[in-house]
Amino acid sequence: MANPNIGQHAAAGGKAKAAKRHALTVDFLTDLRKAYQELGGIEGLVTFGKKNPVEFYKIMAKTLPKDMNVSVSMLEPMVVVLANDAD
């Protein structure tokens, strides 16, 4: 006869691992924020970007989502006026 408690033990172990992983992620992000603040916060980031623009934009590009779904709806019609060089 099969042991009815087998599935329960596996599920409980999985939940414990997920909770531990979540705690590590929260701790890491908290530490990362503290380091960011100690390095000057926004001002430090701007200084880094000015001194190392190539590296700054590489890092920035890695943080952007690869795919974006955008939906635009307009309540009023848009009028586009193009400049004419002949004027």
C-alpha positions in Angstrom: 0.0 0.0 0.0 1.3 3.5 -0.9 2.3 5.9 1.9 -0.2 8.8 1.8 2.2 11.2 3.6 4.9 11.1 0.8 3.4 14.0 -1.2 3.0 16.1 2.0 6.7 15.8 2.9 7.8 16.8 -0.6 5.5 19.8 -0.7 6.6 21.0 2.7 10.2 20.7 1.7 9.6 22.6 -1.4 7.8 25.4 0.5 10.7 25.7 2.9 13.2 26.0 0.1 11.2 28.6 -1.6 10.8 30.6 1.6 14.6 30.4 2.2 15.3 31.5 -1.4 12.9 34.5 -0.9 14.6 35.5 2.3 18.0 35.4 0.6 16.6 37.6 -2.2 15.1 40.1 0.2 18.4 40.2 2.2 20.4 40.7 -1.0 18.2 43.5 -2.2 18.4 45.2 1.2 22.2 45.0 1.2 22.3 46.2 -2.4 20.2 49.2 -1.5 22.5 50.0 1.5 25.6 49.7 -0.7 23.9 52.0 -3.3 23.3 54.6 -0.6 26.9 54.4 0.7 28.2 54.9 -2.8 26.3 58.2 -3.1 22.9 57.1 -4.2 21.7 59.1 -7.3 24.6 61.5 -7.2 27.1 58.6 -7.1 25.4 56.9 -10.0 25.5 60.2 -12.0 29.2 60.6 -11.2 29.9 57.0 -12.3 27.9 57.6 -15.5 29.9 60.7 -16.4 33.2 59.0 -15.7 32.3 55.7 -17.3 29.5 56.3 -19.9 30.1 53.1 -21.9 29.9 51.0 -18.7 26.9 52.9 -17.4 24.9 52.4 -20.6 25.8 48.7 -20.7 24.5 48.3 -17.1 21.4 50.3 -17.9 20.7 48.3 -21.1 20.9 45.0 -19.0 18.2 46.3 -16.6 15.7 47.2 -19.3 13.1 44.6 -20.3 13.8 42.8 -23.5 10.2 42.9 -24.7 7.6 45.5 -23.9 3.9 45.4 -24.8 2.5 48.9 -25.2 -1.1 49.8 -25.7 -2.1 53.3 -26.6 -5.5 54.7 -26.5 -6.5 58.3 -27.2 -9.6 60.0 -26.0 -9.2 62.9 -28.3 -7.8 63.0 -31.9 -4.2 63.9 -32.3 -3.2 66.6 -34.8 0.3 66.4 -36.2 1.7 69.6 -37.8 4.8 69.1 -40.0 7.2 72.0 -40.5 7.5 73.2 -44.1 10.9 74.3 -45.3 9.4 76.5 -48.0 8.0 79.0 -45.5 
